[in-house]
Amino acid sequence: MTASLVEYLVDFCGIESNYTDAWGKPAEINPSTKQKLLAVMGYQVENPEILALQVDDLANKSWLSPLNPVQVVRTNQALQIALRLPIELVTDEYSVKVMTEQGDILSHNIIPTDGQLANVCHIQDIEFQEYIIDLPFDLPLGYHALSLVIDEDELATMRLIIAPTACYKPAPLQNGEKLWGLSVQLYCLRSETNWGVGDFTDLSYLTEQAAQRGADFIGLNPIHALYPANPDICSPYGPSSRRWLNFIYIDVTKLDGYFQDTVQNIVNQTSFQSKLSAVREVEHLDYKTVSELKLQTLAAVFDYQNEQYLTKNSKINKTFKAFVKEGGESLQTLAVYDVLQESLANQDKPNWGWPVFPTEFSDFSNPKVKSFAKKNAKRVKFYLWLQWQAALQLEQANAVAIKHKMQIGLYRDLAVGVSEGSAEVWGNKELYCTDASVGAPPDVLGPLGQTWGLPPMDPEKLYEQKYQPIIDLFDTNMHATGALRIDHVMALLRLWWVPKGDSAKAGGYVYYPVDDLLGILALESHRHQSLVIGEDLGTVPDEIRAKLADNGVYSYRVFFFEQAKDGGFYSPAHYPEQSMSTLTTHDMPTLSGFWHCDDLELGKDLGLYPTEDILQSLYTSRHKDKQAILDSLVGHHSLPQNISPDVNYVGMTQELNFAMQVHMAAGSSELLSLQLEDWLEMDKPVNVPGTFNEYPNWRRKLTRNLQDIFSDASLNHLAANLTETRKKVSV
């Protein structure tokens, strides 16, 4: 009995029993893992009686709801809805009303039995019938509200989403142009003016300078909100909220009120200036001190603006209030969370995240949280104001891209999830399965698999919430940009769930409503005129790559991963046109680091390799790979004649570095992204996967100021070559 119930739930909940691993071999999910995943979703697998009741409730739930919570329809599909009613009601006449997003109201009368009978079910001796109903409406793209009405009574409602067939593609790409741009970790940027961390003013300067040299986009790391009260938790891929921004990127000096005496008295103190000089000079970003300096100054600027504008009936206050209103509960949740975490930290109480908050503060909806927010209203307002200022400065940077006619402009990176102790989970616990973590099964780069500490969304709860959390994510992350890169884009199809306490290899795949999510992605892409890039590395089923391509999502091709079975490297001229190509990524060594095996030496020092034999095999493999790279460069006439084709005589030089970048520019990918680290011939990585405190991940700065980079004749010559090469391969 229990076994059959478990198998029913496994199928209903989208838990995969079999998959193909990274080596192309069939793999099977352990039955105990499937039970653990069901337990994570809230099913009482250890209690047969309760489990049977849960399955009955689940089976009956949809039948007792006349309409689905939400339906996504593409413009090339027939407009149909499923309608479920007791048999005695299926011959009555009903009115289907649609209120469009634009405010129009459309109506159509139906009798369910005129539709197509799709299914029948009996619940407590009552027969229910499901009919497929055709609707004659020609609806515009958008989010519409559909209701079922009888005798003026509203019987049921649903969200109806009309989506385009594919994501937005800018006209230059449709016309065959091939573009290039730079990818950066924003916090890594050095400049003559920033406060020890790259900021939005640096981004504006970088955008302007790159545009003037032929670049058509600037790619950013995730700039999601982190933890102001816990600044050393700095991974951009483990944020507190993916909807909001990291305040640390605000350029304080550009704010109205910065030059007021109350603010200048703070920043001109000897101790302040000493700390400011120190954080500018250090090689690794000092998040704690930078956050301390910025929050202290920002609070003083806020006090000025609050008194001058935000407590009066001013135009600025009206704009601020409109921003807060549009941000809704999500913005309030983040602001209250930040103040609460800050308050606990100031009292030296456990504060890393809501799991260690006092019980009365463990959930955003708790009455004590509302009382706390009211008592600390001004500080909550301050954190709301920080988000407003960050949004304004990001918009200003995007305006620079538009002014300089970049074909794409800024592109943001959407992290795959939020961390367990995040504000996003705190505000919507029902959506997240906090007893599991997102990760990856064993693959070539991670033989033991990976666990990322990010609770997955429950697909069923996401559906019940009418996909609003996903809509909000795509909407906010496409704002003020020309493209969105989705990290681990396979998450739209499936995610590797790892039950808390288990090893990553003991996880299993859980499927998501990929067609619906891609429809929403396409809709938001067109609304924002934002191109979409999907990071499709790792264990990628063929079905998702084909589906992504059909939906207009650009593939992500990394040169070092594009190898044939014989070890040779594919020519970039053979990459899919609908792709973004790159030499390396933030999780990999730089070009120089790869060539000189610095990553292997670093891995040895960090204890990442269990045995010397494993390390030596990696050295041997790297030597072969470098020779294969040279062979590829020679075969495509990309290797300068004065560089030997024999790897035994070739170190990484600026000439070889630049030659490889131009080699990529001659490829067929419509988009080419290059890292500033490789322009600067840097050898240290920004992140070493599999490490936490062993290496200063997400802290390593660039070696040179932005102002120096764009006054370098050799780099300007490289940019000119990239631009010319891209033009030559454009159709």
Disulfide bonds with the S-S distance in Angstrom:
none
